[in-house]
Amino acid sequence: MDGAPPTIDVAANLATVKARTAAAARAAGRTADAVTLVAVSKGHAAARARAAVEAGHRVFGENRVQEAAAKWLPLRAAYPDARLHLIGPLQTNKVREAMALFDVIETVDRPRLAAALAGESARIGRCPALFVEVNTGEEPQKAGVPPADADAFIALCRDTHRLPVVGLMCIPPPDEEPALHFALLADIARRNGLAGLSMGMSADFETAIRFGATHIRVGTAIFGERPAH
Ligand SMILES: *Cc1c(COP(=O)(O)O)cnc(C)c1O
């Protein structure tokens, strides 16, 4: 090995993931357009993200506000219809910048953040679509509201803060059967009348679609392994 990065054909990978998504949706009795593919370009150079936009893809996920701004402000100047989802933790001091940049924020998970989002939406008169992140594995080090607190937190966001919560998001523990977590997330969404379900990554997006995912977040299967920092 000479350490050179492997060549990645982003357009071909995208086509493969989209075909697998459509097949999984059909197998679950759903239509392909019921599932939005969020192409996770975090950790990759702008050139790789650009390859996906040039191949016609328009919905992307990033996990850091600063990195997303550097990569996407120029790309969005050329492709104004590109849509950005924040899929990483959001600090309250970054709320203003995140709301200016992202179309969807998938990681709403604590009262202080909900209050900050409400304050900024009152100031600017609009708010991105929001997903509440649920820590379905109840992992202490992980972001997300515990399942037992989800109903109350969703109510706080919607009723107290009037925030546009459209769904729930989860990241199952890597060493557990993801289906259990997808089922749990779907159950919490159902009893709260939420239509959106952001779940499933490169290793398990077909399972997630079977359990009702409306948004899958796929990075590695499209862009290759993320370079180590
Ligand atoms: C990185 C990341 C993904 C993409 O994971 P892959 O395994 O590369 O598909 C999805 N969701 C979140 C929240 C992530 O941080």
Ligand as a Chemical Component Dictionary entry (heavy atoms), coordinates in Angstrom:
data_LIG
# 
_chem_comp.id                   LIG 
_chem_comp.type                 NON-POLYMER 
_chem_comp.pdbx_formal_charge   0 
_chem_comp.three_letter_code    LIG 
# 
loop_
_chem_comp_atom.comp_id 
_chem_comp_atom.atom_id 
_chem_comp_atom.alt_atom_id 
_chem_comp_atom.type_symbol 
_chem_comp_atom.charge 
_chem_comp_atom.model_Cartn_x 
_chem_comp_atom.model_Cartn_y 
_chem_comp_atom.model_Cartn_z 
_chem_comp_atom.pdbx_ordinal 
LIG C1 C1 C 0 -21.526 9.881  9.952  1  
LIG C2 C2 C 0 -22.973 9.748  10.191 2  
LIG C3 C3 C 0 -23.783 9.015  9.301  3  
LIG C4 C4 C 0 -23.245 8.274  8.094  4  
LIG O1 O1 O 0 -22.654 7.075  8.500  5  
LIG P1 P1 P 0 -22.105 6.027  7.389  6  
LIG O2 O2 O 0 -21.902 4.795  8.195  7  
LIG O3 O3 O 0 -20.832 6.602  6.860  8  
LIG O4 O4 O 0 -23.140 5.876  6.373  9  
LIG C5 C5 C 0 -25.139 8.978  9.562  10 
LIG N1 N1 N 0 -25.675 9.624  10.625 11 
LIG C6 C6 C 0 -24.932 10.320 11.495 12 
LIG C7 C7 C 0 -25.586 11.014 12.634 13 
LIG C8 C8 C 0 -23.562 10.409 11.313 14 
LIG O5 O5 O 0 -22.833 11.108 12.196 15 
# 
loop_
_chem_comp_bond.comp_id 
_chem_comp_bond.atom_id_1 
_chem_comp_bond.atom_id_2 
_chem_comp_bond.value_order 
_chem_comp_bond.pdbx_ordinal 
LIG C1 C2 SING 1  
LIG C2 C3 SING 2  
LIG C2 C8 DOUB 3  
LIG C3 C4 SING 4  
LIG C3 C5 DOUB 5  
LIG C4 O1 SING 6  
LIG O1 P1 SING 7  
LIG P1 O2 DOUB 8  
LIG P1 O3 SING 9  
LIG P1 O4 SING 10 
LIG C5 N1 SING 11 
LIG N1 C6 DOUB 12 
LIG C6 C7 SING 13 
LIG C6 C8 SING 14 
LIG C8 O5 SING 15 
# 
